[in-house]
Amino acid sequence: MDRARVTALMEPVVQRAGAELVDLEVVGSPGRPVLRAYVDTPEGITLDACARLSRQLEEMLESSGAVPAKYVLEVSSPGIERPLTKREHFERYRGEEVAVRLFQKQGDRKRFVGAIEDVGDGPAGSYTVTIAGEDGRWTFGSQAIARARLHVRW
């Protein structure tokens, strides 16, 4: 299944409902994938709104042929430790603490926690994110970030 195609199909449906598709995860087996769509609005998202969106998305996905006959769709809030997947997300949460996991090690590690200090332009339309934590300050190119989430200290 083509994640980019499914995302492109879902985004207009979610936007028409007044929400944002924050992230789409595709997990499970190829024969029965699980699509986890995280959606939100500036005011937050309700369970009823997620259920309505789920029905709309299922109808559209099944008629598009973009998903196999057997799949599972989960539509939910991104939660308190929401994923940051776009430049706009990092800009919106500037000053907030994030946990960043890289595809490859930078120095001797892949995981970093710190507050977002800056979001800048990178090469070829990408962007950079600078975070500062208790043990240092780092800048990552958007292409190097495997996963980023708001970080809550419990």
Buried (B, 14 or more C-beta within 10 A) or exposed (E): EEEEEBBEBBEEBBEEBEBBBBBBBBEEEEEEBEBBBBBBBEEEBEEEBBEEBBEBBBEBBEEEEBBEEEBEBEBBBBEEEBBBBBBEBBBEBEEBBBBBEBEEEBEEEBEBBBBBBBBEEBEEEEBBBBBBBEEEEBBBBBEBBEBBBBBEEE
